[in-house]
Amino acid sequence: MDRWLTGADDGAMTQRKLGALATPAIGLGCMGLSQGYGPAQESVAEAVHAALDAGIVLFDTAMSYGMGHNESVLGAALSDVDSEVQVATKVGIVRDDAGVRLDAAPERIRGYCEASLRRLGREHLDLYYLHRVDPAYPIEEQIGALADLVAAGLVRHLGVSEVSADQLRRACATAPIAAVQLEWSLAWRAPEDDIVPAARELGVGLVAYSPLGRGLLTGAAESRDPATSAFRRTDPRFSADALSRNAKQTETIAAIADRLGATPGQVALAWLLAQGDDVVAIPGSRRPQRIRENAGAAELTLDDQTMAELTAVAAGFVGDRTSFAVDRTRRAGA
């Protein structure tokens, strides 16, 4: 069996640099452990330990995921782990019984950070993101409050998420920014027009969430049924007409994967990682086998012909993710 089908068997994985933070090429996006993709059937601890066994050490969560529950279950799953792990979480989106809103008030950021640390059972965060820029305050004030946490020893590296190129420049002018998190995949390449070049100009690493297009690129049965996920139901890429057209692109990816002895998801992740050695992907899954498969993508090298084929496939995906993202931001209180 090809080595990448089950992940690295020696626990090692290709390393990348996010600013000054060295981390494996693939991390684990943890939101789906408790939110967004239907009820969990698998043990969170089982998923986390499968990730560690596959060489994944970066775990990405947020205080808004499940109103803090995601941080709590991740912290519990990591409580018996002796090996070195990296935990990233985010501040700026608040989810509570009243709904979802933005809040990155500088005077409240430390309190939010300390609450996240308690839930995670950790003394410091390896990477702390501004989840969304709060329009009520200048971004310089929000990043300044985060930088105070670095000075206090509570945070080691800072990141921003879903920012514009101008906002990224302003953030970097305020404090060192290790990473910018953004949605990026074969099914959504818009970041390559602006934020990716800006990040590279500034020396900021790129962390791609939803690198499998919310399951679209894997060809998984559940991705064909938007009703299985609150996120897919409102994503234009999963509307009836778009899904039918996008499924044809996914079939082409599956044919390429079959030729390579890999899975469609591994091919999609390998394409993304090939965009530069400053790219880290954080696919999410609750399934140990899928987590191991995703990790194996770090060992899959695509030749020029395959890269060209996949680039042509990417041009055929339809559905404006921007309208979905803007709507979600408005509902969050922007």
C-alpha positions in Angstrom: 0.0 0.0 0.0 1.3 3.5 -0.8 2.7 5.2 2.3 0.6 8.3 1.9 -2.7 6.3 2.1 -2.4 5.9 5.9 0.0 8.7 6.8 3.6 8.7 7.9 4.3 5.6 9.9 7.3 7.1 11.8 5.4 10.0 13.2 7.4 12.5 11.2 5.9 15.0 8.8 7.3 17.7 6.5 7.8 20.9 8.4 6.7 24.4 7.3 7.3 27.8 8.8 4.5 30.2 9.9 6.6 33.3 10.5 8.8 32.1 13.4 6.6 29.1 14.2 7.8 25.8 12.8 4.9 23.3 12.4 4.1 20.2 10.3 2.5 20.8 6.9 -0.9 19.5 8.0 -2.7 20.3 11.3 -6.2 19.4 12.6 -9.0 21.8 12.2 -11.1 21.1 15.4 -14.3 22.9 14.8 -16.1 19.8 13.5 -15.3 17.9 16.7 -18.3 19.7 18.3 -19.9 22.0 15.8 -21.1 22.5 12.3 -21.2 19.0 10.7 -23.9 17.1 12.5 -23.7 15.1 15.7 -20.4 13.6 16.6 -20.3 9.8 16.6 -16.6 9.3 17.2 -14.6 10.0 20.4 -12.8 13.3 20.4 -9.9 11.7 22.2 -9.7 9.0 19.5 -9.6 11.6 16.8 -6.9 13.6 18.6 -4.7 10.6 19.3 -5.1 9.4 15.7 -3.8 12.8 14.6 -0.8 12.6 16.9 0.0 9.1 15.7 0.0 10.5 12.1 2.5 13.3 13.0 -0.1 16.1 13.4 0.8 18.3 16.3 -1.1 21.6 15.5 -4.6 21.7 16.7 -6.8 24.6 15.7 -9.9 25.6 17.6 -11.7 28.9 18.7 -13.5 30.2 21.7 -16.7 30.6 19.5 -16.9 26.9 18.5 -19.7 25.5 20.5 -19.6 28.4 23.0 -16.2 27.3 24.3 -17.2 23.6 24.4 -14.7 22.8 21.5 -11.8 24.1 23.5 -12.9 22.1 26.5 -13.2 18.8 24.7 -9.9 19.4 23.0 -8.2 20.3 26.2 -9.5 17.1 27.8 -8.3 15.0 24.9 -4.8 16.5 25.2 -4.6 16.2 29.0 -2.9 12.9 28.9 -0.6 13.7 26.0 3.1 13.8 26.9 4.5 14.7 23.5 4.9 18.3 22.4 1.7 19.8 20.8 0.8 23.2 19.4 -2.6 24.7 20.2 -4.1 27.5 18.2 -7.3 29.2 19.2 -9.1 32.5 18.2 -10.7 35.5 19.7 -13.2 38.0 18.2 -16.3 36.0 17.5 -18.6 35.4 20.5 -21.3 32.7 20.3 -23.7 32.5 23.2 -27.4 32.0 23.9 -28.2 35.4 22.3 -26.6 34.4 19.0 -23.3 35.3 17.3 -21.6 38.6 17.4 -18.2 40.2 17.0 -16.3 41.3 20.1 -12.6 42.1 20.0 -12.7 45.0 22.5 -9.1 45.5 23.5 -10.0 45.7 27.2 -11.7 42.3 27.0 -9.2 40.3 25.0 -7.0 39.2 27.9 -10.1 37.9 29.8 -11.1 35.9 26.7 -7.6 34.5 26.4 -7.5 33.5 30.0 -10.8 31.8 29.7 -9.6 29.9 26.6 -6.5 28.8 28.5 -8.6 27.5 31.4 -10.8 25.5 29.0 -7.8 24.1 27.2 -5.9 23.3 30.4 -2.8 25.1 29.1 -0.4 27.8 30.4 0.1 29.4 27.1 -1.2 29.4 23.5 1.2 28.6 20.6 -0.8 30.6 18.2 -3.6 33.1 19.0 -5.7 34.5 16.1 -7.9 37.6 15.8 -10.8 35.5 14.4 -12.4 38.5 12.8 -11.6 42.2 12.9 -14.1 44.0 15.1 -15.2 47.1 13.2 -15.9 48.9 16.5 -12.1 49.4 17.1 -9.1 50.1 15.0 -7.3 46.9 14.1 -4.1 48.4 15.6 -5.8 48.5 19.0 -7.0 44.9 18.7 -3.5 43.6 17.6 -1.9 45.7 20.3 -4.0 44.0 22.9 -2.9 40.6 21.5 0.7 41.7 21.6 0.4 42.4 25.3 -0.5 38.7 25.8 2.8 37.8 24.1 4.7 40.1 26.4 2.9 38.5 29.4 3.9 35.0 28.3 0.4 33.8 27.6 0.8 33.6 23.9 3.8 32.7 21.7 2.7 33.7 18.2 -0.1 35.9 16.8 -2.3 35.4 13.8 -5.2 37.0 12.0 -8.1 35.4 10.2 -10.2 36.4 7.2 -8.6 39.9 6.8 -8.1 42.1 3.8 -4.6 42.8 2.4 -4.7 46.3 3.9 -5.8 45.0 7.3 -2.9 42.4 7.2 -0.4 45.2 6.5 -1.8 47.3 9.4 -1.6 44.3 11.7 2.0 43.6 10.7 2.9 47.2 11.3 1.6 46.9 14.9 3.2 43.5 15.9 4.8 40.4 14.4 2.1 38.3 12.7 3.0 34.6 12.2 0.0 33.5 10.2 -3.1 34.5 8.3 -5.9 32.0 8.2 -8.1 31.9 5.2 -10.3 29.5 3.2 -8.3 28.2 0.3 -8.7 25.1 -1.8 -9.1 23.8 -5.3 -12.7 24.8 -5.0 -11.9 28.4 -3.8 -8.8 30.2 -5.2 -9.9 33.8 -4.7 -7.3 34.4 -1.9 -4.5 34.0 -4.5 -5.5 37.4 -6.0 -4.8 39.6 -3.0 -4.2 38.2 0.5 -1.7 35.4 -0.5 0.6 37.9 -2.3 0.3 40.3 0.6 1.2 37.7 3.1 4.2 36.6 1.2 5.4 40.2 0.8 5.1 40.5 4.6 6.6 37.1 5.5 3.4 35.8 7.0 2.6 32.1 6.8 -0.7 30.9 5.2 -3.0 28.6 7.1 -5.7 27.1 4.9 -9.0 26.1 6.5 -11.7 24.1 4.7 -8.9 22.9 2.3 -11.2 20.1 1.2 -14.0 22.5 0.3 -16.2 21.5 3.2 -16.0 17.9 2.0 -16.8 18.7 -1.6 -13.3 17.7 -2.8 -13.3 14.3 -1.2 -16.4 13.1 -3.0 -17.8 11.8 0.3 -21.5 10.9 0.3 -22.3 13.4 3.0 -21.0 16.3 0.9 -23.6 15.5 -1.7 -26.3 16.1 0.8 -26.1 19.7 2.1 -28.7 18.9 4.8 -26.0 17.0 6.7 -24.2 20.3 7.6 -25.3 23.7 8.7 -22.4 25.2 6.8 -23.2 23.3 3.5 -26.9 24.3 3.6 -26.0 28.0 3.2 -22.9 27.7 1.0 -23.7 28.5 -2.7 -21.3 25.8 -3.8 -23.8 23.3 -2.5 -26.9 24.7 -4.1 -28.7 22.2 -6.4 -27.3 23.5 -9.7 -23.8 24.3 -8.4 -23.5 20.9 -6.7 -24.4 19.1 -9.9 -21.7 21.0 -11.8 -19.1 20.7 -9.0 -19.6 17.0 -8.7 -18.2 16.6 -12.2 -15.0 18.3 -11.2 -14.8 16.1 -8.1 -15.1 13.0 -10.4 -12.1 14.2 -12.3 -10.1 14.6 -9.1 -11.1 11.1 -8.1 -9.9 9.7 -11.5 -6.5 11.5 -10.9 -6.3 10.1 -7.4 -7.1 6.6 -8.6 -4.2 6.9 -11.1 -1.9 7.9 -8.3 -3.0 5.3 -5.8 -4.2 8.1 -3.5 -7.6 9.4 -2.3 -9.3 12.5 -3.8 -8.8 14.4 -0.5 -5.1 13.6 -0.5 -4.7 14.9 -4.0 -6.6 18.1 -3.2 -4.4 18.7 -0.1 -1.2 17.9 -2.0 -2.1 20.5 -4.6 -2.6 23.1 -1.9 0.7 22.3 -0.2 2.4 22.5 -3.5 1.4 26.2 -3.7 4.4 27.1 -1.5 6.4 26.0 1.5 4.7 28.7 3.6 1.3 26.9 3.3 -0.1 24.8 6.1 -3.5 23.0 5.7 -5.8 22.3 8.6 -8.5 19.9 7.3 -11.0 18.8 9.9 -12.4 15.4 10.6 -13.7 13.3 13.5 -12.8 10.0 11.8 -9.4 8.5 12.7 -9.0 6.9 9.3 -9.8 10.1 7.5 -7.3 12.0 9.7 -4.6 9.5 8.9 -5.4 9.8 5.2 -5.2 13.6 5.3 -1.8 13.5 7.1 -0.5 11.2 4.4 -1.1 14.0 1.8 2.1 15.7 3.1 4.1 12.8 1.6 2.4 12.9 -1.8 4.3 14.8 -4.6 2.4 15.8 -7.7 4.3 16.2 -11.0 3.9 19.1 -13.3 1.3 17.4 -15.6 -0.9 16.5 -12.6 -0.6 20.0 -11.2 -1.7 21.4 -14.5 -4.7 19.0 -14.7 -5.8 20.0 -11.2 -5.4 23.7 -12.0 -7.8 23.2 -15.0 -10.2 21.3 -12.7 -10.2 24.2 -10.2 -11.3 26.6 -12.9 -14.5 24.6 -13.3 -15.8 24.9 -9.7 -18.8 27.3 -9.3 -20.5 29.0 -6.4 -19.5 32.4 -4.9 -18.1 31.7 -1.5 -17.7 35.4 -1.0 -21.5 36.0 -0.7 -21.7 33.2 1.8 -18.8 34.7 3.9 -20.2 38.2 3.8 -23.6 37.0 4.9 -22.1 35.1 7.8 -20.1 38.2 8.8 -23.1 40.4 8.8 -25.0 37.9 11.0 -22.0 37.9 13.3 -22.5 41.6 13.9 -20.2 43.4 11.5 
